[in-house]
Amino acid sequence: MRTLPDYLITASQATTLSALFRARIQNTPHYNAYRQYDKDNKIWQSFTWKEIAGQVASWQAALMGEQLLPGDRVAIMLRNCIHWVIFDQAALGLGLVTVPLYPNDRADNISYILKDTQTKVLLLEGHFQWKQLHALKEEITSLQRIILLQPSEDRTLTDSRLATLDSWLTTEPGAPLYTYTENPDQLASLVYTSGTTGRPKGVMLSHRNLLSNAQAIIQAGLESGANFNPNDLFLSFLPLSHTLERTAGYYMPMIAGATVAYARSIPQLSVDLQTLRPTVLISVPRIYEQLSAKIHTQLAQKNFFVRQLFQLTVNTGWHYFEYHQQRARWSPTFLLWPLLRNNIANPILDKLGGRLRLAISGGAALSPKVAQLLIGLGLDLLQGYGLTETSPVISVNLPQHNKPHSIGLPLPTIQVKIAENGELLTQSQCVTLGYWQNPKSTEELIDAEGWLHTGDKVKQDAEGYLYITGRIKDIIVMGNGEKVSPTDIEIAIVTDPLFEQVMIVGEGRPFLSALLVLNAETLQQLKPAEDPTDPNLNKSLQKLLLTRLNQHLKTFPGYAQIRQVYITPEPWTIDNGLLTPTLKIKRNRILEKYAAPLENLYEGY
């Protein structure tokens, strides 16, 4: 049996999330826990575990002043910052249930969640969020306290429940720290799914659910040599409302005693990467896709020799990776790898800080082309898979066991099996308690034998690696009876820097069409005279787009080729209701919004 490093918090030491926090404080009180940018002094500030513990105790005293009972719900609507952790730990230590909210979500969605959970305390970023919710304040009757992290200067947005953080935190330093340890199966958090169709559902996650998932990730890392440790620096920018970031980027680093730094914003991410130089990065595929697209855009401006040298670097790096994974033979070209790595690959990866040893991708499918490019440059990119309902990670690739086209191997302690219809089923301590006040949906999710139905079709190879092959419901059935997975086609297309966003349509139709959001800069290089928002899109541009689209679909069946395109006049965003807070497209909403132009695409067929 492998001996655990003494810096790790073991399962026996921590049976609840608040016990994990307590154990970390006791083990390494003076280690750096978090880093955050101080806007006033324009410096990155560090906080030790002991300092965070003192703040958690003060927040707990304020929460106790609200006369809350164990099991009551309190909500967090903040960007990633130390206050997110402090509020979460203060609540968990008192046996309260945290409800994470996306800070950029729509007001009507937030109002629905607050009403559905009967939340009593809400922590907001500041004035701009309260301004959005103010019009709906009469609907949120359960709220008894609304706390603003940043004070509001707008005196018209008054409410008796409103308090600034400074006025709410009245306790002198030295308050006792409370740690909930009574029942690991107690509800810890209500996490609302993105809701690509209909209203989101509240996923009930217990202390055991979240903690066992974080511990399984640590165990998988140990078994593969990817030991997470106190020397690691995680850069956090995926919202903590996203369960992947919360488990793998917050609770898991706490087990390992690693430091977490909070990025200032996505636009400043490239600067933060080079300033902070993280060792671990957790993201959804979109960030890696954007990095890949940027590399290709810059490469297109180089001369033929540079482009060929770059491609040689990627091909050699990829072959070298396959060799170390024991899937390829040694090649004489490996003799060139040190030179290519130092002069071509490393200057590109230095844009990520130069110390990144692990990059983890989850939340959606990662394009194989993107994975091959970045791995070929020497980035240890690991794709994983999971659901909010499984806390969330089910499987993941590991440095010594990495098949980038797969979603990896099941985590230790997590059971999986494949149903007769190809659906992936899973069973473990990570599986949700069910959906909040929704027994019907819970019964549809978890069968009588305790197996959770993921809704994803998979295959498993002889070594146990899992591969997503489609969705049980997310399938387009064309008018000729052929079935296609729109997600697979979209993943293949979006690697092209010309296409910012894409959605494939064709349910019941004779052929497939694509709704597109184009990259204006890339388009300008191709056809500077064309206006992509012109409804009378001329035939030459349409032909160019179709040719470019279908170049990425050569390996797909003939019926999966794109025959028509429509360029939407605006990007799909969270604000216009066409993206979920986790950046997934809302297919039904997009279909409704562009119903008329879609009909025109099929007119006469």
LUMDO-634718 format. One record per residue (C-alpha): residue number from 1; y, z, x. Coordinates in steps of 0.1 Angstrom, whole numbers, always signed. Each point is the difference from the previous one (the first is absolute). Layout:
residues N
PT; NUM; Y; Z; X
...
***
This chain:
residues 605
PT; 1; +0; +0; +0
PT; 2; +34; -10; +14
PT; 3; +22; +30; +10
PT; 4; +34; -1; -17
PT; 5; +31; +2; +22
PT; 6; +17; +33; -4
PT; 7; +33; -15; -12
PT; 8; -16; -13; -32
PT; 9; +0; +21; -32
PT; 10; -36; +1; -13
PT; 11; -12; -1; -36
PT; 12; -10; +36; +2
PT; 13; +35; +10; +11
PT; 14; +17; -19; -28
PT; 15; -14; -3; -35
PT; 16; +33; -8; -17
PT; 17; +31; -20; +11
PT; 18; +21; +31; +3
PT; 19; -27; +17; +21
PT; 20; +1; -30; +23
PT; 21; +38; +4; +4
PT; 22; -5; +38; +7
PT; 23; -27; -7; +26
PT; 24; +22; -26; +18
PT; 25; +29; +25; +2
PT; 26; -23; +26; +15
PT; 27; -17; -24; +24
PT; 28; +30; -18; +15
PT; 29; +32; +17; -13
PT; 30; +23; -14; +28
PT; 31; -14; -36; +0
PT; 32; +23; -27; -14
PT; 33; -10; -7; -36
PT; 34; +26; -26; -11
PT; 35; +29; -21; +12
PT; 36; +28; -12; -22
PT; 37; +33; -18; +6
PT; 38; +31; +21; -3
PT; 39; +27; -24; -14
PT; 40; +29; +24; +7
PT; 41; -8; +5; +37
PT; 42; -17; -34; +4
PT; 43; -30; +15; +18
PT; 44; -37; +4; -7
PT; 45; -7; +36; -8
PT; 46; -34; +18; +5
PT; 47; -15; +28; -21
PT; 48; -28; +23; +11
PT; 49; -27; +13; -24
PT; 50; +15; +34; +1
PT; 51; +34; -14; -10
PT; 52; -15; -19; -29
PT; 53; -19; +31; -11
PT; 54; +32; +20; -3
PT; 55; +16; -27; -22
PT; 56; -31; -2; -22
PT; 57; +1; +38; -6
PT; 58; +37; -3; -11
PT; 59; -8; -28; -24
PT; 60; -29; +20; -14
PT; 61; +23; +29; -8
PT; 62; +23; -24; -19
PT; 63; -29; -15; -19
PT; 64; -12; +35; -9
PT; 65; +35; +5; -15
PT; 66; -8; -27; -25
PT; 67; -27; +21; -15
PT; 68; -27; -26; +5
PT; 69; -37; +6; -4
PT; 70; -29; -14; +20
PT; 71; -8; -34; -14
PT; 72; +36; -9; -10
PT; 73; +12; -34; +11
PT; 74; +29; -6; +24
PT; 75; +11; -35; +11
PT; 76; +13; -14; +33
PT; 77; +22; -32; +0
PT; 78; +10; -3; +36
PT; 79; -2; -25; +28
PT; 80; -23; +12; +28
PT; 81; +16; +30; +17
PT; 82; -8; +36; +10
PT; 83; +12; +12; -34
PT; 84; -28; -20; -17
PT; 85; -25; +21; +21
PT; 86; +18; +32; -5
PT; 87; +2; -3; -38
PT; 88; -37; -11; -2
PT; 89; -12; +29; +21
PT; 90; +22; +25; -18
PT; 91; -15; -12; -33
PT; 92; -36; -2; +12
PT; 93; +2; +35; +15
PT; 94; +9; +14; -35
PT; 95; -28; -19; -18
PT; 96; +24; -25; -15
PT; 97; -7; -37; -6
PT; 98; +21; -25; +18
PT; 99; +9; -33; -16
PT; 100; +12; -26; +26
PT; 101; +24; -26; -13
PT; 102; +12; -32; +17
PT; 103; +37; +4; +8
PT; 104; +6; -37; -9
PT; 105; -19; +0; -33
PT; 106; +16; -9; -33
PT; 107; +16; +28; -20
PT; 108; -21; -7; -31
PT; 109; -32; +2; +20
PT; 110; +11; +33; +16
PT; 111; +9; +14; -34
PT; 112; -34; -9; -14
PT; 113; -18; +18; +29
PT; 114; +22; +31; -3
PT; 115; -7; +2; -38
PT; 116; -37; -7; +4
PT; 117; -4; +28; +26
PT; 118; +25; +24; -16
PT; 119; +15; +5; +34
PT; 120; +22; +31; +3
PT; 121; +18; -5; +33
PT; 122; +12; -33; +14
PT; 123; +13; -5; +36
PT; 124; +22; -31; +4
PT; 125; +15; -17; +30
PT; 126; +35; +1; -14
PT; 127; +27; -14; -23
PT; 128; -13; -36; -2
PT; 129; -34; +11; -14
PT; 130; +15; +25; -25
PT; 131; +24; -27; -12
PT; 132; -30; -21; -9
PT; 133; -17; +28; -18
PT; 134; +31; +15; -16
PT; 135; -1; -24; -30
PT; 136; -36; +12; -8
PT; 137; +6; +37; +6
PT; 138; -4; +9; -37
PT; 139; -35; -16; +1
PT; 140; -12; +22; +29
PT; 141; -1; +33; -19
PT; 142; -25; +18; +22
PT; 143; +23; +1; +30
PT; 144; +15; +33; +6
PT; 145; +14; -6; +35
PT; 146; +13; -32; +17
PT; 147; +7; +4; +37
PT; 148; +22; -24; +20
PT; 149; -7; -2; +37
PT; 150; +34; -15; +5
PT; 151; +29; +13; -23
PT; 152; +15; -23; -25
PT; 153; +38; -5; -2
PT; 154; -2; -17; -34
PT; 155; +12; +27; -24
PT; 156; -9; -21; -31
PT; 157; -38; +4; +7
PT; 158; -1; +36; -10
PT; 159; -31; +19; -12
PT; 160; -7; +37; -2
PT; 161; -33; -5; +18
PT; 162; +16; -16; +30
PT; 163; +3; +18; +33
PT; 164; +7; -10; +36
PT; 165; -26; +10; +26
PT; 166; +24; +24; +17
PT; 167; +8; +19; -32
PT; 168; -37; +0; -10
PT; 169; -12; +14; +34
PT; 170; +15; +35; -1
PT; 171; -27; +20; +18
PT; 172; +8; +14; +35
PT; 173; -23; -10; +28
PT; 174; -32; +20; +4
PT; 175; -15; -5; -34
PT; 176; -38; +3; -1
PT; 177; -21; -32; +0
PT; 178; -25; -3; -28
PT; 179; -32; -19; +4
PT; 180; -22; -11; -29
PT; 181; -37; +4; +9
PT; 182; -17; +9; -33
PT; 183; -16; -32; -12
PT; 184; -3; -33; +20
PT; 185; -8; -18; -32
PT; 186; +34; +10; -15
PT; 187; +22; -30; -9
PT; 188; +24; -5; +30
PT; 189; +18; -32; -10
PT; 190; +5; -25; -28
PT; 191; +4; -35; +16
PT; 192; +10; -28; -24
PT; 193; -16; -34; +7
PT; 194; +23; -29; +5
PT; 195; -6; -14; -34
PT; 196; -3; -38; +6
PT; 197; -9; -2; -37
PT; 198; +11; +25; -27
PT; 199; +11; +36; +6
PT; 200; -11; +17; +32
PT; 201; -27; +26; -2
PT; 202; +2; +34; +16
PT; 203; -28; +4; +26
PT; 204; -10; +37; +3
PT; 205; -7; +9; +36
PT; 206; -12; +35; +11
PT; 207; +5; +18; +32
PT; 208; -36; -8; +9
PT; 209; +5; -37; -8
PT; 210; +29; -5; +23
PT; 211; -11; +23; +28
PT; 212; -36; -13; +1
PT; 213; +14; -36; +4
PT; 214; +23; +10; +28
PT; 215; -29; +19; +17
PT; 216; -23; -31; -4
PT; 217; +26; -22; +18
PT; 218; +2; +25; +28
PT; 219; -38; +1; +3
PT; 220; -2; -38; +0
PT; 221; +25; -1; +28
PT; 222; -19; +24; +21
PT; 223; -32; -19; -4
PT; 224; +17; -32; +11
PT; 225; +20; +14; +29
PT; 226; +33; -3; -19
PT; 227; +8; +36; +3
PT; 228; +32; +10; -19
PT; 229; +16; +27; +20
PT; 230; +33; +20; +7
PT; 231; +12; -27; +24
PT; 232; +1; -26; -29
PT; 233; +33; -9; -16
PT; 234; -4; -16; -35
PT; 235; +30; -20; -13
PT; 236; +2; +5; -37
PT; 237; +17; -27; -22
PT; 238; -26; -8; -27
PT; 239; +12; +22; -29
PT; 240; -16; +35; -2
PT; 241; -4; -8; -37
PT; 242; -27; -24; +12
PT; 243; -33; +19; +4
PT; 244; -9; -18; +32
PT; 245; +31; +12; +17
PT; 246; -4; +35; -15
PT; 247; -36; +5; +11
PT; 248; -1; -20; +33
PT; 249; +36; +4; +10
PT; 250; +7; +36; -10
PT; 251; -31; +22; -6
PT; 252; -21; -17; +26
PT; 253; +25; +4; +28
PT; 254; +4; +36; -10
PT; 255; -38; +5; +6
PT; 256; +4; -16; +34
PT; 257; +33; +18; +9
PT; 258; +17; -33; +5
PT; 259; +37; -7; -4
PT; 260; +14; -21; -28
PT; 261; +34; -18; +3
PT; 262; +17; -13; -31
PT; 263; +15; -35; +3
PT; 264; +35; -4; -12
PT; 265; -6; -31; -22
PT; 266; -20; -32; +0
PT; 267; +31; -21; +13
PT; 268; +2; +25; +29
PT; 269; -37; +1; +6
PT; 270; +0; -23; +31
PT; 271; +26; +22; +17
PT; 272; -18; +32; -9
PT; 273; -32; -14; +14
PT; 274; +16; -7; +34
PT; 275; +18; +33; +0
PT; 276; -28; +23; -11
PT; 277; -29; -19; +16
PT; 278; -27; +12; -24
PT; 279; -37; +0; +8
PT; 280; -13; -4; -36
PT; 281; +14; -22; -28
PT; 282; -12; -1; -36
PT; 283; +11; -27; -23
PT; 284; -7; -24; -28
PT; 285; -8; -36; +11
PT; 286; +35; -13; -9
PT; 287; +15; +15; +32
PT; 288; -26; -17; +22
PT; 289; +4; -32; -19
PT; 290; +38; +1; +6
PT; 291; -6; +7; +37
PT; 292; -24; -30; +2
PT; 293; +25; -22; -19
PT; 294; +28; +10; +24
PT; 295; -21; -8; +30
PT; 296; -8; -35; -14
PT; 297; +36; -6; -9
PT; 298; +12; +8; +35
PT; 299; -29; -19; +15
PT; 300; +10; -32; -19
PT; 301; +32; -1; +19
PT; 302; -17; +0; +34
PT; 303; -11; -30; +20
PT; 304; -35; -14; -1
PT; 305; -10; +17; +33
PT; 306; +10; +35; -13
PT; 307; -19; -6; -33
PT; 308; -31; -10; +18
PT; 309; +2; +30; +23
PT; 310; +4; +23; -29
PT; 311; -30; -15; -18
PT; 312; -21; +3; +32
PT; 313; +10; +37; +1
PT; 314; -10; +7; -36
PT; 315; -33; -19; +4
PT; 316; -9; +17; +32
PT; 317; +10; +34; -14
PT; 318; -21; -5; -31
PT; 319; -30; -12; +20
PT; 320; +4; +31; +22
PT; 321; +1; +22; -30
PT; 322; -31; -16; -14
PT; 323; -17; +5; +34
PT; 324; +7; +37; +0
PT; 325; -13; +2; -36
PT; 326; -32; -15; +14
PT; 327; +3; -31; -22
PT; 328; +8; -25; +28
PT; 329; -10; -8; +36
PT; 330; +20; +5; +31
PT; 331; +23; -29; +7
PT; 332; +18; -11; +32
PT; 333; +32; -2; -20
PT; 334; +0; +39; +0
PT; 335; +11; -2; +36
PT; 336; +33; -13; -14
PT; 337; +4; +28; -25
PT; 338; +18; +25; +22
PT; 339; +26; -26; +9
PT; 340; +3; -12; -36
PT; 341; +1; +35; -14
PT; 342; +28; +12; +24
PT; 343; +22; -31; -3
PT; 344; -6; -13; -36
PT; 345; -16; +26; -22
PT; 346; +16; +33; +12
PT; 347; +36; -12; -3
PT; 348; -8; -7; -37
PT; 349; -18; +33; -6
PT; 350; +28; +18; +18
PT; 351; +21; -7; -31
PT; 352; -23; +26; -17
PT; 353; +9; +26; +27
PT; 354; -26; -8; +26
PT; 355; -22; +31; -6
PT; 356; -17; -10; -33
PT; 357; -37; +7; +4
PT; 358; -10; -3; -37
PT; 359; +15; -20; -28
PT; 360; -17; +6; -34
PT; 361; +3; -23; -30
PT; 362; -9; +9; -35
PT; 363; +12; -2; -37
PT; 364; -8; -37; -3
PT; 365; -20; -27; +18
PT; 366; +11; -9; +35
PT; 367; +0; -37; +8
PT; 368; -26; -9; +26
PT; 369; +25; -24; +17
PT; 370; +25; +29; +4
PT; 371; -27; +23; +13
PT; 372; -13; -26; +25
PT; 373; +35; -7; +13
PT; 374; +10; +37; +5
PT; 375; -34; +10; +14
PT; 376; +1; -30; +23
PT; 377; +33; +14; +14
PT; 378; -18; +32; +7
PT; 379; +10; +22; -30
PT; 380; -28; +23; -12
PT; 381; +3; -9; -37
PT; 382; -24; +17; -24
PT; 383; -4; -10; -36
PT; 384; -11; +25; -25
PT; 385; -6; +3; -37
PT; 386; +4; +25; -28
PT; 387; +15; +10; -33
PT; 388; +24; +26; -12
PT; 389; -29; +13; -20
PT; 390; -20; +6; +32
PT; 391; +27; +19; +19
PT; 392; +2; -29; +12
PT; 393; -22; -12; +29
PT; 394; -35; -12; -7
PT; 395; -7; -21; +31
PT; 396; +18; -10; +32
PT; 397; -5; -20; +32
PT; 398; +0; +20; +32
PT; 399; +10; -10; +36
PT; 400; -36; -3; +12
PT; 401; -13; -13; -33
PT; 402; +25; -25; -12
PT; 403; -7; -31; -21
PT; 404; +35; -10; -10
PT; 405; -12; -22; -29
PT; 406; -17; +30; -16
PT; 407; +13; +32; -15
PT; 408; -21; +20; +25
PT; 409; -27; +26; -3
PT; 410; +0; +28; -26
PT; 411; +15; +32; +13
PT; 412; -24; +29; +9
PT; 413; -10; +20; -31
PT; 414; +9; -29; -24
PT; 415; -28; -17; -18
PT; 416; +2; -36; -12
PT; 417; -23; -24; -19
PT; 418; +3; -34; -15
PT; 419; -7; -5; -37
PT; 420; -19; -30; -13
PT; 421; +32; -18; -8
PT; 422; +12; +5; +36
PT; 423; +25; +28; -8
PT; 424; +5; +26; +27
PT; 425; -8; +35; -12
PT; 426; +7; +32; +19
PT; 427; -8; +37; -3
PT; 428; +15; +29; +21
PT; 429; +21; +31; +0
PT; 430; +30; -24; +3
PT; 431; -5; -14; -36
PT; 432; +28; +9; -24
PT; 433; -4; +27; -27
PT; 434; +9; -28; -24
PT; 435; +31; -14; -17
PT; 436; +26; +25; -14
PT; 437; -5; +5; -38
PT; 438; -20; -33; -2
PT; 439; -37; +7; -4
PT; 440; -7; -35; -12
PT; 441; +12; -16; +32
PT; 442; -17; +27; +20
PT; 443; -34; -9; -16
PT; 444; +6; -36; +8
PT; 445; +8; +9; +36
PT; 446; -28; +25; +8
PT; 447; -34; -5; -15
PT; 448; -24; +27; -13
PT; 449; -17; +2; +35
PT; 450; +33; +7; +17
PT; 451; +5; -35; +16
PT; 452; +36; -13; +0
PT; 453; +3; -37; -9
PT; 454; +26; -15; +24
PT; 455; +4; -33; -19
PT; 456; -5; -19; +32
PT; 457; -29; -23; +8
PT; 458; -14; +3; +35
PT; 459; -28; -10; +23
PT; 460; -15; +20; +28
PT; 461; -14; -13; +32
PT; 462; -30; +12; +20
PT; 463; +21; +24; +20
PT; 464; +16; +16; -31
PT; 465; +34; -16; +1
PT; 466; +15; -7; -34
PT; 467; +18; -32; -10
PT; 468; +21; -5; -31
PT; 469; -11; -31; -19
PT; 470; +22; +3; -31
PT; 471; +10; +21; -29
PT; 472; -20; +7; -31
PT; 473; +29; -8; -22
PT; 474; +25; -17; +23
PT; 475; -16; -35; -3
PT; 476; +15; -32; -12
PT; 477; -24; -20; -22
PT; 478; +13; -35; -1
PT; 479; -3; -25; -29
PT; 480; -30; -16; +17
PT; 481; -18; +33; +3
PT; 482; +5; +4; +37
PT; 483; +9; +36; +11
PT; 484; +24; +8; +29
PT; 485; +14; +32; +14
PT; 486; +38; -4; +1
PT; 487; +3; +27; +26
PT; 488; -21; -19; +26
PT; 489; +22; -31; -4
PT; 490; +32; +20; +1
PT; 491; -11; +18; +32
PT; 492; -7; -34; +16
PT; 493; +34; -14; -9
PT; 494; +23; +29; +7
PT; 495; -8; -1; +38
PT; 496; +23; -31; +0
PT; 497; +36; +11; +8
PT; 498; +13; -25; -26
PT; 499; -15; +20; -29
PT; 500; +15; +34; -5
PT; 501; -19; +7; -32
PT; 502; -26; -19; -19
PT; 503; -20; +4; -33
PT; 504; -27; -24; -10
PT; 505; -4; -9; -37
PT; 506; -25; -21; -19
PT; 507; -18; +21; -26
PT; 508; -15; -25; -25
PT; 509; +18; -29; +17
PT; 510; -14; -32; +15
PT; 511; +14; +9; +35
PT; 512; +17; +27; +20
PT; 513; +37; +3; +5
PT; 514; +21; +23; +22
PT; 515; +31; +20; -8
PT; 516; +20; +3; +33
PT; 517; +28; +19; +17
PT; 518; +10; -19; +31
PT; 519; +14; +12; +33
PT; 520; +35; -16; +0
PT; 521; +3; -1; +38
PT; 522; -34; -17; +5
PT; 523; +8; -25; -29
PT; 524; +33; -9; +16
PT; 525; -17; -10; +32
PT; 526; -23; -23; -20
PT; 527; +22; -15; -27
PT; 528; +36; +11; +5
PT; 529; +13; -22; -28
PT; 530; -21; +14; -27
PT; 531; +9; +27; -25
PT; 532; -32; +20; -7
PT; 533; +14; +14; -32
PT; 534; +7; -34; -15
PT; 535; -21; -4; -31
PT; 536; -1; -37; +6
PT; 537; -19; +5; +32
PT; 538; -4; -34; +16
PT; 539; -34; -15; +6
PT; 540; +3; -1; +38
PT; 541; +5; +38; +3
PT; 542; -27; +6; -25
PT; 543; -24; -22; +20
PT; 544; +10; +19; +31
PT; 545; -7; +34; -16
PT; 546; -34; -11; -15
PT; 547; -11; -15; +34
PT; 548; +9; +32; +18
PT; 549; -16; +22; -27
PT; 550; -33; -18; +0
PT; 551; -2; -1; +38
PT; 552; -8; +37; -3
PT; 553; -27; -6; -26
PT; 554; -22; -25; +19
PT; 555; -29; +25; +0
PT; 556; +3; +5; -38
PT; 557; -18; -21; -26
PT; 558; +17; -31; -12
PT; 559; +8; +15; -34
PT; 560; +19; +28; +18
PT; 561; +27; -24; +14
PT; 562; +35; +3; -14
PT; 563; +13; -29; -21
PT; 564; +34; +12; -12
PT; 565; +27; +25; +13
PT; 566; +29; +18; -15
PT; 567; +26; +17; +22
PT; 568; +15; +31; -17
PT; 569; +38; +3; +3
PT; 570; -3; +37; +11
PT; 571; -24; +21; +21
PT; 572; -24; +23; -17
PT; 573; +12; +36; +5
PT; 574; -5; +35; -13
PT; 575; +35; -1; -15
PT; 576; -7; -30; -22
PT; 577; -33; +14; -10
PT; 578; -22; -27; +16
PT; 579; -14; +22; +28
PT; 580; -16; +35; -2
PT; 581; +13; +27; +23
PT; 582; -29; -8; +23
PT; 583; +12; -36; +2
PT; 584; -28; -15; -21
PT; 585; +9; -28; -23
PT; 586; +0; +7; -37
PT; 587; -18; -31; -12
PT; 588; +6; +4; -37
PT; 589; +37; +6; +4
PT; 590; +4; -30; +22
PT; 591; -20; -22; -24
PT; 592; +22; +12; -29
PT; 593; +33; -6; +19
PT; 594; -9; -35; +11
PT; 595; -21; -10; -31
PT; 596; +23; -30; -8
PT; 597; +0; -17; +34
PT; 598; -38; +7; +3
PT; 599; -5; -19; -32
PT; 600; +20; -29; +14
PT; 601; -24; -2; +30
PT; 602; -29; -7; -23
PT; 603; +18; -23; -24
PT; 604; -20; -32; -6
PT; 605; -33; +14; +14
***
